């Protein structure tokens, strides 16, 4: 393998006219009108680990009997570049899913980044986040931990595999040791921290992310994490959030 030479000025050499794909520029790439339903919340998303956080949150709120938590769910196909359409970029200028609109507010309120959406909904409905300062802070500690942590994603090169697998296993060990002393991530109660972390690490622990990862990461050794992951997976709100039906944005 030839040694990479760092240029004095970086230039992008893959310019194309496709709707999707990475570019070194932000903003919309084409005009696209998004459908808007009658529910208080309009969720534009996809069933990725970040995307399912929000549908799980809504379904958990419904299980708690919260009024006003109805939502319309629309599919943003990131493979086709839907996230770069004009209406979506107006909601999330960073062009990432999920993106949420609260149209019960006047004017309507745009919320993006999955952690921000979870926190917004928890605070709006006063649910799934402790009221006391210690519990609230511990919940936010773990919520933002997940935002900054990146789980396992293999590439066929030894150095990055070793480096990122080591970091992933360190994170798994951290969660396992934490859950050895408490039933939920932030303490004695189920919170938005559990939703955020389960969507990545819980599904990873259950073998639902990345083919072959269960054996590769030797996930059997994280017994407390595995027990928590299975317990969360059995929650009705989680199951309904994973099964939420999404509508097409195409006419």
C-alpha positions in Angstrom: 0.0 0.0 0.0 1.4 3.4 -1.0 1.9 6.0 1.6 -0.7 8.8 1.6 0.7 12.2 0.9 -1.1 15.1 2.6 -1.8 17.8 0.0 -1.2 21.5 0.8 -4.8 22.2 -0.1 -7.5 19.5 0.1 -9.6 19.1 -3.0 -12.7 17.0 -3.5 -12.3 14.7 -6.5 -15.6 12.9 -6.5 -18.0 15.7 -7.7 -21.2 14.4 -9.1 -24.8 15.5 -9.6 -26.4 12.7 -7.6 -29.0 13.6 -5.0 -27.4 11.5 -2.3 -23.8 10.9 -1.3 -21.4 13.1 0.7 -20.3 16.5 -0.3 -18.1 19.1 1.4 -21.0 21.6 1.3 -24.2 21.9 3.3 -27.7 23.0 2.2 -30.5 21.6 0.0 -29.8 20.1 -3.4 -33.3 20.0 -4.8 -36.8 21.2 -4.2 -38.9 18.7 -2.3 -42.2 19.2 -0.6 -42.7 17.1 2.5 -46.2 15.8 3.4 -47.7 17.2 6.6 -50.4 15.2 8.5 -52.8 16.2 11.2 -51.0 14.9 14.3 -49.3 17.3 16.7 -45.9 15.9 15.7 -44.5 15.2 12.3 -41.6 12.8 12.3 -39.3 12.4 9.3 -37.0 9.5 9.9 -35.8 6.0 9.0 -35.5 2.8 11.1 -31.8 3.3 12.0 -30.6 3.1 15.6 -30.9 6.9 15.8 -34.3 6.9 14.1 -35.9 4.3 16.3 -35.1 6.3 19.4 -37.9 8.7 18.6 -40.6 6.2 17.7 -39.8 4.3 20.8 -40.1 7.5 22.8 -43.5 8.3 21.4 -44.8 4.8 22.0 -43.5 4.9 25.5 -45.3 8.2 26.1 -48.5 6.6 24.8 -48.0 3.6 27.1 -47.9 6.1 30.0 -51.2 7.5 28.9 -49.8 10.9 27.8 -52.2 13.0 25.7 -51.0 15.0 22.8 -48.2 12.6 21.8 -49.6 11.4 18.5 -47.3 11.6 15.5 -47.2 11.0 11.8 -44.2 9.1 10.6 -42.7 9.6 7.2 -39.8 7.7 5.6 -36.7 9.7 4.7 -34.7 7.4 2.4 -31.1 8.5 3.0 -29.8 6.2 0.3 -31.9 8.2 -2.2 -30.8 11.5 -0.8 -34.2 12.5 0.6 -32.4 14.3 3.5 -31.1 16.9 1.1 -34.6 18.0 -0.1 -35.5 21.6 0.6 -38.3 21.0 3.1 -36.2 18.5 5.1 -33.2 20.9 5.2 -35.5 23.6 6.5 -36.2 21.3 9.5 -32.7 20.1 9.9 -30.0 22.1 8.1 -27.5 19.3 9.0 -29.4 16.9 6.7 -29.5 14.0 9.1 -32.4 11.9 10.4 -34.4 12.0 12.6 -36.1 15.4 12.3 -39.2 16.4 14.2 -41.8 19.2 13.8 -44.0 20.1 16.8 -46.9 21.8 15.1 -48.8 22.2 18.3 -46.5 25.2 18.9 -47.1 28.6 17.2 -45.1 29.1 15.1 -44.2 25.4 14.6 -41.0 24.2 16.2 -38.3 22.3 14.4 -36.2 19.8 16.5 -33.3 17.8 15.2 -30.6 15.5 16.6 -32.0 12.4 18.3 -30.7 13.4 21.8 -32.3 16.9 21.5 -35.6 15.3 20.4 -35.6 12.9 23.3 -34.9 15.7 25.8 -37.5 18.0 24.2 -40.2 15.4 24.4 -39.2 14.3 28.0 -39.4 17.9 29.1 -42.5 18.8 27.2 -44.5 15.9 28.7 -42.6 15.7 32.0 -41.9 12.0 31.5 -39.0 9.6 31.4 -36.6 12.1 33.0 -36.2 12.4 36.8 -37.4 15.6 38.4 -34.7 15.7 41.1 -31.4 17.4 40.2 -29.3 14.2 40.8 -31.4 11.9 38.8 -31.9 14.4 36.0 -28.1 15.1 35.7 -27.3 11.4 35.8 -29.8 10.8 33.0 -28.3 13.6 30.9 -24.8 12.4 31.6 -25.6 9.1 30.0 -27.7 10.6 27.2 -24.8 12.8 26.1 -22.4 9.9 26.6 -24.3 8.0 23.9 -24.3 11.0 21.6 -20.5 11.2 21.8 -19.8 7.4 21.7 -19.6 5.4 18.5 -20.4 1.7 18.6 -18.7 -1.0 16.5 -18.5 -0.6 12.7 -15.9 -3.0 11.1 -13.7 -2.2 8.1 -11.4 -4.7 6.5 -8.2 -3.1 7.8 -6.3 -4.3 10.9 -5.4 -1.0 12.5 -8.9 0.6 12.5 -10.5 -2.7 13.5 -8.2 -3.2 16.4 -8.6 0.5 17.5 -12.3 0.8 17.2 -13.1 -2.7 18.5 -11.0 -2.0 21.6 -13.0 1.2 22.2 -16.3 -0.5 21.5 -15.5 -3.3 24.0 -14.4 -0.6 26.6 -17.8 1.0 26.2 -19.6 -2.3 26.5 -17.6 -3.1 29.6 -18.5 0.3 31.0 -22.2 -0.3 30.5 -22.0 -3.8 31.9 -20.3 -2.6 35.1 -22.8 0.2 35.4 -25.7 -2.2 35.0 -24.3 -4.6 37.6 -25.3 -2.0 40.3 -28.5 -0.6 39.0 -31.5 -1.8 37.0 -31.4 1.1 34.4 -28.7 3.2 32.9 -29.2 6.2 35.1 -30.5 4.5 38.2 -33.7 3.0 39.5 -36.0 4.3 36.8 -36.3 3.9 33.0 -35.4 7.1 31.3 -34.5 8.6 27.9 -30.9 7.5 28.6 -32.1 3.9 28.3 -33.9 4.6 25.1 -30.9 6.3 23.5 -28.4 3.7 24.6 -30.6 0.6 24.0 -31.2 1.7 20.4 -27.5 1.2 19.7 -25.8 -0.9 22.4 -28.9 -2.9 23.4 -29.6 -4.0 19.9 -25.9 -4.7 19.4 -25.9 -6.9 22.5 -28.9 -8.8 21.2 -27.2 -9.4 17.8 -29.5 -7.1 15.9 -26.8 -4.8 14.5 -23.9 -5.7 12.3 -23.8 -9.2 11.0 -21.3 -11.4 12.9 -20.7 -8.8 15.6 -22.1 -11.0 18.5 -19.4 -13.6 18.1 -16.7 -11.1 17.0 -17.2 -9.0 20.1 -17.8 -12.0 22.4 -20.9 -10.3 23.7 -21.8 -13.3 26.0 -19.3 -12.0 28.5 -21.4 -8.8 29.2 -24.1 -10.6 31.3 -25.6 -7.5 33.0 -25.8 -5.6 29.7 -27.5 -8.6 28.0 -30.1 -8.9 30.8 -30.9 -5.2 30.6 -31.0 -5.4 26.8 -33.5 -8.2 26.8 -35.6 -6.6 29.5 -35.9 -3.3 27.5 -36.6 -5.3 24.3 -39.7 -6.8 26.0 -41.3 -3.4 26.8 -44.5 -2.8 24.8 -43.5 0.7 24.0 -40.2 -0.5 22.6 -41.8 -3.2 20.5 -44.4 -0.7 19.1 -41.7 1.8 18.4 -39.8 -0.7 16.4 -42.9 -1.7 14.5 -44.2 1.8 13.8 -45.5 2.1 10.2 -44.0 4.8 8.1 -45.6 6.7 5.2 -43.8 7.6 2.0 -43.0 11.2 1.2 -43.5 10.5 -2.5 -46.9 11.3 -4.0 
